[in-house]
Amino acid sequence: MDINLNSLSLKELKDLQSQVAKAVASFEDRKKKQALAELQEKAREMGFSLEELTGAPATRKRTPSAAKYANPANRSDTWTGRGRKPRWFSEALAKGKKPEDMAV
């Protein structure tokens, strides 16, 4: 692949630079994932988990929380009660509704 850099405009050079940066980042990510998979397989062959050998805590995936509240105007719009309050929840409280009124 031969590219004559001198014939490219500034915009084309910047686009090429961006593409190269993305290619380098994705290459490194792929190599890391490949190395991790190989290490996990080798540890498994020896009867261990990689977390046991490295002392790193095992990662766990969180399951989504169940909805606790629903928007009175649109029941499909829900909130788990965690994180920032949605605008509809705050507005309903300001109008005198109680959280129990909006419970699912």
N, C-alpha and C positions, 0 to 999 in steps of 0.2 A: 504494500500500500504506500504509494508515493504521493505526498501532498506538497505542492509548491507553496510554502508559507508566504513567500514574497508576493504572490498573486492574490492573496486573500485580503478582503477589506477588514477593518477593525472589528466590525460586528461579527463577521465570519470567524475571525480569530478568537473573539471572546466566546462565541458559541462552541468552537472546537475546544477551547480551554475548559469550559463547563462540562462538555461531554467526557473529556479525559479525566477530570476530577471525579465524576460519577463512576466511570469505569474502574478507576483505581480503588475507590471506596467499595464498590460491589465485589471486586476481585478479592480484597482483603477480607470482607465478610464471608464470602464463599470459602476461602481457605481456612478461616477460623472455624466455621461450622464443620468443615470436613475434618479438621484436626480434632475437634471436640468429639465428633462421632467415632473416629478411630480410637481415641483414648477411652471413651465409654465402652466400646466393644471389647477392647483389650482388658479393661478392668472386669467386665462381665465374664470374660473367658476365665479369669483368675478367681472368680467367685466373690467379687466385691462390686460396690458401686463406686463411681468416680467421686461422689461426695464423701464416702467413707475414707478414701485414700487421701483426698486433699484437705479434709477437715472442714470443707465448705458446707453450709447448711443446704439441705435439699430444697430445691425450689418447689413451690406448690402453686397450683393454679387456683385462683379464686373463682368461685361460682357467683354469678350475678345475684344480687339481692332481690328479694321479692318486693313488689310494689306495696306500699302501705297506704298511700293516699292517691285519690283520683280527682282530676279537675271536674268540678260540678258541671261546667259548660261542655266538656268533652271528656267522657269517661275513658277514652283510650289514651289520654294524656295523663301519665302517672308519675309518681315520685316515690323513692324508697325511704325517704326520711333521712337520708345521708347526704352530706355535702350541702352546697348552697341551695337555699329555698327557691323554688321556681316562682316567677312573678305571679302566676295565678294563685299560688298558695298564700303568698304575702298579701295580695289584694283581697282574698276571701277572708283572711284573718282581720284585716283592716275594716271590712264591712260587718264584722261581728260574728262570723262563723267560727266554730271551734274545730280543732284538728279532728276530733271524733266524727264531726259531720261529714268530713271528706274521706274518712277511712274506707278502704276497699273491703 
